[in-house]
């Protein structure tokens, strides 16, 4: 007996994951957008705190601040979590597509006498 490339359990898990992860995707997109905006906000606040300096010096101080470094790290974590979920969803959809292709091929072969 030939082993199935995509089992029924894998197919059902992929379909279930794709559906269930939609809400999580929304949350992670929101988190990534907030983190991106926070980086700009932290930079602006740090530059405002050094307003007696030139713009270039304000920017340097902002980039050197601990708050900016933490905001960048949070942005990176948010982006990584979002990309990880996107990759997992893409894998689930690929599993579904492989199953569809195999089923279509099987039907075609089975229809020949």
KABEL-V626316 format. One record per helix or strand. SS is the DSSP state (H for helix, E for strand). FROM is the first residue (numbers start at 1). TO is the last residue. If there is no record, write none. Layout:
ss=SS from=FROM to=TO
ss=SS from=FROM to=TO
//
This chain:
ss=H from=8 to=49
ss=H from=55 to=64
ss=H from=66 to=111
//
